[in-house]
Amino acid sequence: MHRTTRIIFLSIILITLLRCDQKTTDGPSVPANFDLADAYEIIQFAQQNYFDKSAVDRHRSYVGAAEAALAALPYSLRLYTREYYEKRVALEGADRVIPGRAVNISPEDPYLIFIPDYGKWNEKLKELNKIEKERREALTAQQRVEEARRLREKEQEIQRFEEESWKKISFNDKDFEKVLGWIEANYQSYNHLPEDYKGQDPYKDHPFGMEYVYFAATNGFLQNIDPHSSIIDRSSWARMRAEAEDSTFEGIGALLRGGGPREVVVETPLPGSPALRSGLRAGDIIRKVDTVDITNLPLSDVVQLIRGPRETIVKLEVERTTELRNLEIPITRDVIVQTAVSSRLIDASKVGDNLVGNNKIGVIKIQSFLYMENNTSGAVMEEYEKLLKEAGGRLDGLVLDLR
């Protein structure tokens, strides 16, 4: 990079396995010297090196960058097209519209910045949730399923309208810079958490700075090219690689994805893990860790909040959209065994009628392609050789499990 900024651009699925080290804070996940020049260097690199350049929608990616920059502020802001803003009551419903005010950067701009009134919204939301909870408790299981489907369809309708409204606007790098310029000029008004915010201050040890905005904007651009693309700092990358290899650690044993402007979603609880035993499910959306609202926090910061010694309890507040309810799930951390590559032999002669004949089928499970020292392909070959030996020199079939 142009200085000594320690940034790595990754085109990977940023799924993190929750672990626990004795050290509970690893420092900021955003390098202190990350600036706009770094952001543009990465954006340019991504555009020039993405394998399918025709799939890159620069206009939508710059929208994503601007949205992420505003959302990254401790007092999170939003970016709307004028068309969406004017029709949002009809789209969202009067009772679900967040109160606040619109700010024009320039009168002629077809977009605006929205400043939510979180105090009023939280009071409104508390009453709405109380009413909804009472109403939903009276529904049958089938009615809940039908309502969940209806709400998903409504959300998809809103998203389609929003996307179509952005397609009508040629939002470009100049517009992106206008949004950043507005943030820089008004930074002092929004670099604090809302007054009614409850929970631990995520910026207590590492005060919020513009580097968070530039870093979030970069990821916003990348994730609009490809939702599985992201940047992380070099120390986090090294930790992820080390943690992906065979190891034993303390944690809850769940795979997560998302973070930043995206919801943190449980990809899957690991078999036999504390997360699975406690009732955490794939698809659960994490809203709070203990008392901390994790909205807009990077995934690595969320993981830091969840980590802790074995036999200690972490409480996750999750939204389970399939059941139209929020749950508080206490999970007792335990020792987790992580194996990047493992194998087993299925002997058809010992499994009854499930398999025909006396075939011996090898199964190699690849948990992660990340590694620090032990090459994944080499580990796969080692497991294959073990299977061959166990099968007497011949396998009748081989299954690669990439789930």
DAHUQUI-V112298 format. One record per backbone hydrogen bond with DSSP energy under -1.0 kcal/mol. NH is the residue of the N-H (numbers start at 1). CO is the residue of the C=O. Records with the same first field share a line. If there is no record, write none. Layout:
BEGIN
NH: CO, CO
END
This chain:
BEGIN
7: 5
8: 232
10: 230
15: 13
16: 256
18: 254
34: 31
39: 35
40: 36
41: 37
42: 38
43: 39
44: 40
45: 41
46: 42
47: 43
48: 44
49: 45
50: 46
55: 52
56: 53
61: 57
62: 58
63: 59
64: 60
65: 61
66: 62
67: 63
68: 64
69: 65
70: 66
71: 67
72: 68
75: 190
76: 74
77: 70
78: 114
80: 112
82: 110
85: 81
86: 82
87: 83
91: 87
92: 88
93: 89
96: 93
101: 115
103: 113
109: 106
112: 80
113: 103
114: 78
115: 101
117: 99
121: 117
122: 118
123: 119
124: 120
125: 121
126: 122
127: 123
128: 124
129: 125
130: 126
131: 127
132: 128
133: 129
134: 130
135: 131
136: 132
137: 133
139: 136
144: 140
145: 141
146: 142
147: 143
148: 144
149: 145
150: 146
151: 147
152: 148
153: 149
154: 150
155: 151
156: 152
157: 153
158: 154
159: 155
160: 156
161: 157
162: 158
163: 159
164: 160
165: 161
166: 162
167: 163
169: 166
171: 169
176: 172
177: 173
178: 174
179: 175
180: 176
181: 177
182: 178
183: 179
184: 180
185: 181
186: 182
189: 186
190: 187
197: 194
204: 201
212: 209
214: 210
215: 211
216: 212
217: 213
218: 214
219: 215
220: 216
221: 217
222: 218
223: 219
226: 222
229: 226
230: 10
232: 8
234: 6
237: 233
238: 234
239: 235
240: 236
241: 237
242: 238
243: 239
244: 240
247: 338
249: 336
251: 334
255: 268
256: 16
257: 265
260: 297
262: 259
265: 257
266: 284
267: 255
268: 255
270: 253
273: 270
275: 252
277: 273
278: 274
279: 276
280: 275
283: 266
284: 281
285: 319
286: 264
287: 317
288: 317
289: 292
290: 315
292: 289
294: 287
297: 294
302: 298
303: 299
304: 300
305: 301
306: 302
307: 303
311: 333
312: 309
314: 331
316: 329
317: 288
318: 327
319: 285
320: 325
323: 320
325: 320
327: 318
329: 316
331: 314
333: 312
334: 251
336: 249
338: 247
342: 365
344: 363
346: 361
348: 359
350: 347
351: 348
354: 351
361: 346
362: 397
363: 344
364: 399
365: 342
366: 401
367: 340
379: 375
380: 376
381: 377
382: 378
383: 379
384: 380
385: 381
386: 382
387: 383
388: 384
389: 385
390: 386
391: 387
392: 389
393: 388
396: 360
397: 360
399: 362
401: 364
END
